[in-house]
């Protein structure tokens, strides 16, 4: 069984921290099955350990943050974090999200490094995409169509004829928006996976104008209400029998009627394509991807705190940059809903950037006073499936924000995530004094063989002696990434070290070595090597550069 940690913040009804709770005060279920809490640490206890360290990761969503909001929100975040570093033992990291994920600053407590990182963010070219223009076009088309349908005469007939084209363009925008959302969540998931190497709690300050959990869900409801709201069986004064066919009072029959009598062959009013559009919207749903990112964040003890600029809600207007259009455009998607779902599932809160940066930092400190980390054994192994967590508290006057899910990752997967984070942020730490030697072999078919030798001084190992033997078990992971950012399948190996107890002092100056081999296509690679010691849980991470089949000589 693998031990799982679930964090919770417990307050009373007024939001004041509740301290001094014990294991019996918590009831935990995983996928509906009761599990026994085997360990509990509170905020005060956690502060004394690496597990209680707080790292704030600023994630700037350049894909969706309006340019008009960028400068002000970056200045507010920078100044608030500078004060935080000077006054509290908080660490800060920075990443930006545009066409890919760009780790701008590894975890630091250096104010100068933080200011340099924010200077770089402000100097970056704004992210450009045709998605906003596409959104603007379909929003205006939709607004005009609905206005015309509500009118009469020729405008009504023109809108009826244009309806299929407008809905087709709206569907095309929905497809593009869903693809953009999936790509965004892929990058966010890459960041979250890399946070595994950071000890303690990770608070992700996600600065964004919004990412939709259900693209076009809002406009789907609007269209259903407007186009299908009048679908019903005709009767009474609405239906007049004629010699040729049925005459229908169109004003009574449709919510967008136009005071005319129309001859129809069917007595059931058509829904105007509203149900078909509901099917389209259902296929755009990105909810499962949000749920998986949240579960991965919970597994690595990361909490989302979305920060949104306090301007006109771009989820309502879809435009937001033009004063004349505010309040006049039909809603398309609930852009804030996706951010809120990440916060809710990971035990975080959403903030408005007008006061949100200071509130966010204050909330993280308040949370620490009401913070509990519960440990329990996962009831069974379901691979990488999402496990649902339900937490109940003894006493009705208490409330909890907690991580509602986790992934059942194997030890190898957890180590791979840590190695990936080391590569992502360029983070190295070598308490084991690990040495890595590599030799690239000749090309065999399409691949180069790479011989690797890993050496660790025995004196840097924490071996446990039973009086006869001093022993320890180690795990090693090799994670490579190519020049284009492609992440290769990690390789793992385990080895045991046993030294006669009587010879341990003499052997401390000697090295224990293991060999491994990789096969890669020609190219340049960065390799993170992670070493984990089971006796202590201590880990080492190094980054090596590897060139396979590429000449280092300059071209003539």
N, C-alpha and C positions, 0 to 999 in steps of 0.2 A: 504494500500500500504506500501511496505517496502522500506526504503531509501537505496540506493546503492551508493557506493563510487568507482570511477574509477580514478586511478592515471595516470598522463601523464608527460613526460619530454619534454619540448619544446625548440628547438634550431633553430638557423638560418642555412643557407646552409653550413657554415664553422664549425658548431658544437658549436658555442658560445651560452651561455644561453640567453633566451629571457624572460625578466621580465615584470612586470606591465601589464599583460593581465587581462581582465575582463571576466565576464560570457558571454557577447555578442560575444567574440572572439572564442567561442567553439560551435560547432554544433555536437550534439550527437544523434545517432540512436541506438535503441536496436531491433535486429531482423528486421532491415529495417524500423522501425517506429521511427519517430522523438520524442524525449523526451525533456522536458524543464529542463535546468540546474538550480537547486534551491539553490546551494551553491558552493562557490569556495574559497579555501585557497591556498596560495602559500608557497614556501619553508621557507621564512622568518617568516611568521605567524605560520607555523607548528612547527618550532624550539622551540617556546615558550610553546608548549603543549606536552602532552604524545603522541598525535597522530603523532608528528614529530620525535619521538625517532627512531633511527636506531639500529637494532639488526642484526648482521652478524651471520648466522648459517653455520658452516663448516660441510658439509655432505661428509664424506670420503667413496667413493664407493669401498669397499674392494673386492666386487665380480668381478669388471672389471678393477681395477687399477693394472697394471703390477707391480710385485714385484721390478723390476729394477728401477721403477720410484718413488717408495713410499717414500724412505728416503729423497731424495732431495726435493721433492715437500712439504713434511710435514715440513721440516726445513724452507723453504721459507715462507710458510703460517704462521707458528708460529711466526717468527721474525717480519713479517709485521703486524700481529695482536697485538703483544706486543707494537710496536710503535703506532699503532692506539689507543689502550687503554690509553696510556700515553699522547697522544696529542689531543684526541678528545673525546666527550661524547658518544662514541659508546659502545654498549653492545655486548657480544660474547657468543654464545652457540656452542656446538660441538656434533655431532652424527656420528655413523659409521653404515655402511650397509653391512652385510655379509649374514648369513643364516636368519637373522632377523634385526630389527632396534634396535640399542643400543644407547640410549641417554647418552653420556659420560659426558657432562657438561651442567647444566642448565644456563640460561642467567646470566652473571656476568660481573663485571668491575674489577675484581681482577686478576692481572697479575700472581700471584703465582698459583692461581687455573687454569688459562689457561695453564701455563707451565706443571702443573701436568697432565692435560688432554692430552696434546700432548705426554708426556712421556708414558702415558698409551697406546695411539695409536701406538707408535713405538714398544711397548713391546708385542703387540698382535701377535699371530701366523698368518702367511699369510693365506688367504682364499684359499682353494684348491677345484678344481672342474675338472671333466673330460671333461668339455665343450671345453677348450682350446686344449686338445689333440685330441678331436673329430674334431674340426675345422682344426687342422693341417693335419689330415689324409685325410679329404675330399678335402681340398685345393690342396694337393699334387696329389691325384687321379685325380682331375679335370684338373690340369695343364698337367699331363702326357697324359690324354685322348685327350685333345684338340691339344697337340703337335703331337700325333700320327695320329689324323684325318687329320691334315694338311700335313701329309706325304703321302707315297704311299705304294703299295705292301702289305706285310704281316702286317706291323704296322697298316695300315688303317683298315684291316679286324679285327685285334685283338681289336682295339679301338671300332669298330662298335659293336662287340659282348659284350664288357665290358660296353658299354654306359648305359644300363638299370641299371646295378649294381651300377655304379658310381652315376647316378642320384637318385637312391633309397637311397644311403648313404647320399647324399646331402640333400634330403628331410628329412631324419631322423635327421640330424644336424639342419635343419631349424626348425623342430618341437621343438627340445630341446632348441634352441635359443629363439624361441617365448615364450616358457614356462618360461624361465629364465627372459625374458624381462617383462612378465606379473607379475611375482613374484617381480621383482625389483620395478616396478611401484606401486605395492600394498604397499610395504614398504615406498616408497617415498610419496605416498598419505597419509599414516598413519602419517608421520612426518608433512606434510603440514597441515593436519587436526588439529594436536596438536598445531600448531603455533597460533591458534586463541586466545589463552590466553595471548599472548605477545602484548602489546600496540605498536602502530606506525608501521613503515615500517620494513619488514623483507627481508634481502638480503641473499639468499641461495647460498653459494659458493660451487657448486657441483663439487667435485674433482673426475674425472673419465676418463678412456680411451674411454668411449663411450657406448651408449645403442642404438640399432637400432630401428628406428620408423617403418621401413619396412624390416624385416629380409629377406635376400637373394634377395632383389629387384635388386641390382647391378649385381649379377651373373645371375639373370633371364634375364636381358637385354643382357648380354654377350652371353648367350646360345642361345637366340633368334637370335642375329646377326650372330652367328657362325653356328648354326644348321639349321635355317629356312631362312637365308638370300638368299639362292639360290632357294627357292621354287617358281616355275613359270611354266607356260605352255610351253612345248617343241615345238619348231618349227624350220624350216630351217635346218641348218647344224647340230643342236643338235639332231635331230630325223631322224633316217635312217630306212626306211621300209625294213623289211626282210620277208622271206618266213614263218618263224615260229612266229615271234613277232616283237616288236619294239626294235631297238638297239639305246641306248642312249649314247652320248659322255659324260661320267661322269665328265671329267675335266671342261667342260662348264656348266654342270648342277648343280654342287654343289660348294660352296665356298671352300670346303675342298677336292675337286676332286683329282683323282690320275692318270690321263692320261690313262684311260681304257674305252673300250666299253662294256656296260652292257646291257643285255637283260632285258626288263621290260614289264610288262603287262599293267601298268598304265602310262598315259602320264603326269600326274600331280605329281611332285616330293613331296615325304613325307617331313614333317618339322622336322623329327628327334626327336620328342617328345617335341619340344620347346614350343608349345602352351599349352600342358598339364602341363608343368612345370610352365608356367605363371599362370595357375589356382591354382597350389599349392602355389606359392608365394603370390597370392592375399588372400588366406585363412590365411596366417601368419601375415597379416597386424595388427599392434598394434597401429595405428594412433589414433583411438577413445579413447584409454586409456591415451595416452599422452595429448589429448585435455581435458579430464576430470580432470587430475591432474593439468593442467594449469588453468582451470576454477576455481578449488578449491583454488589454490594458489592466484588467483586474488581476490576471495571472502574474503580471510583472509589477503590481502595486503602483499603477499609474492612474491618476484621477483627472478627468477633464473639467476645466473651468472655462467655458466659452466666454469670450469678450466681444461684444458687438457694438459698433459705433451707434450713438443715440441720434440717428437721423431718420428720415422717412423710411418706413419699413420697405425694403426692396422686395420682400416677399409679397407685399400687397400691390405695389405699383409695377414692379418689374423694371422701373426706370430710375426714379430717385434723383436723377441729376437735373431734371427740368422742373422748375417751380410750377409752371402752368399745368403740368400733367399730374400733379399730386392729387390723389383722391379720386381721379377720374378714370383710372384704368382698372379693368377687371383683374382680380387676383389670379395668379397662375399656380404658384406652389408655396407651401409653407416652408420658407428657407430656414427659419429659426428652429423648426421642429427637429431637424436632424441634429443640430448642436445640442438642443435640450435633451435629446434621447441619450447622447453620449455622456452628458453630465449626470443624468438621473441613474443610468445603469452602473456608473463607476463611483457613485457616492459624492459627486461634485455639485456645483451650483452654476447657474448662468448669470452673467453680469452685463450691465450696460456701461460702455466705456466713459460716460460722462463722470461717473463717480466710481466706476467698476474696478479700476486698477487698485486703488487704495482699499476698497471693500474686499477685493479678492485676497490681498495680502493679509489683511486683518482677519479674514475668515479662515485662512490656513492656520493662523496662530490660535484662533479660537477653537478650531477643529482639534488641534493638538491637545488642548485641555480636556476635550471630551472624547478623545480618541482611544479606541481599543483595537488590538490585533488578536483575533481568535485563530487558533490552529486546530485542525481536525484531520483525520485520515479520510481520503476520498473513498466512498463505499465500494466502488468497483472501477475497473479500467474500461473506458469507452474510447480509447484512442484520443483523437483531437476533437471530439464532439464537445459542444457547448453544454456545460452543466449549470443548471439553474439553482440559485441559492435563495432560501427564504429564512429570514431572521426575525424572531419574536422576542420581546422583552417582558420580563416579569414586572407587573405594575402598569396601570393604565396611563399614568401621567408622564410616561417616557416615550420619546420618539427617536428613531434611528435613521440615519442615511448610511447605506452600506453598499458594498459591491454585490451585485445581484447575480453574478455568473463567474465562471472561470473555465479554463481549458485544461484537460487532463494531459499535460505535456510529460513526456518521458524525460529522464535526466539528460539524455543525449540532445533532445530538442531544446531544453533549457540552456545547456552549454553552448549550443549553436547560436541561440539568440544572443547570449552574452558576447560571443566572439564577433557576431555581426555588429553589435553596438560598438565594440572596440574599433572595428573598421570604419563604421559610419562616422564616429566623432574623432577618430585618430587618437584614441585613449590607450595608453600603455601603463602597465603597472607590473613590476617583476620582483615580488618578494622572494620567489624561489631561485632567483639568479639563473634563470633558464637560458641556455645557449642553443641557437638554431643554426645548423649548417645545411645548405642545399646545393645540389649538383644536378644540372639539367643534362639529360642524355640526348642522344641523336634521335631524329624523327623516325618513328616506326609507324608506317602507314600514315595516319592523319594526326597522331599524337606524339608528344614528347613525354618520356618518363622523367620524373623528378625524384631523386633520392634525397631523403631528409633524415638528418641525425639530430636528435634532441638530447641534451645533456643537462643534468641537474646535480649540483653538489649535494652530497648526502647530508652535509651539515645544515643545509637549508630546509631539510625535510623534518616534519614533526612526527617521528616514528614512535609507536607505542611498544613498550617492552613488557614481556611477560616473565622476565628474568633469564630467559634462554635466547629468545629472538626479539629484535626490534623490527616492527613491521608497519607498513602503510600501503594503502591502495590509492592509485592515481588514475585520473581520466584525462585524455588529451583530445582536443578537437582542432581540426584544421579547416578554416573557412576562407575560401578564395572569392574574389570579385574581379571581373575583367575591366578593361578600359572603358567599356560602354556601360558599366554599372550592373552587368549581369552577374547574379549571385549563383555560384556553382554549388552543387550538392556537397555538404560538409562531410568530412571523413573523421571517424572516431576510432580511438583505440584505448584500451585499459591495460595497466600493468601493475604488478605487485613488487614491492621492495622488501626484502628480508635481509637483515644483517645480524650476525651473532652479537648478542648484547655485550659480550666481553670485548668485541672489536669495534664497538660503535664510535668511541672517541677517536681511534686511529683512522677509521673510515670517513670521518667527517670532512676531511680534506680531499676525498676522492669523488669522482663523478659517476653517477649512474646514467647510462645512455640507452636509448631505444631508437630503432629505425622504423621508417615508414616510406611509402612511395605513393606518388600521385601521377595521374596521366592527364595532360591538358593539351588543347590545341595551341598552335603557335600564337603568341601574343604577350602582352604585359599584364601582370596580375599583382594585386595586393593580397597578402595572406595574413589573416589573424590566427595566431596560435594561442589556444587557451589551455591552461593546465589547472586541474582542480584536485585538491587533496581531500580525501574523504574523512580523514581523522579530524581535521580542523575546519573544513569548509573553505579554507583559504584558496584563492585563485590567482593565477598569473595570466596576463595577456600581453602579447608582443605582436608587432606588425612587421612583416617582411615584404620586400619587393622582389618579384620574380620575373625574369624575362626568358621566354622560351622561344627559340628560333628567330630571335630578332638581333641583328647586328648592332653593337654599340658604337661602331666606327662611323664618324660623320661621312655623309656622301660627298664625293668630289665635286 
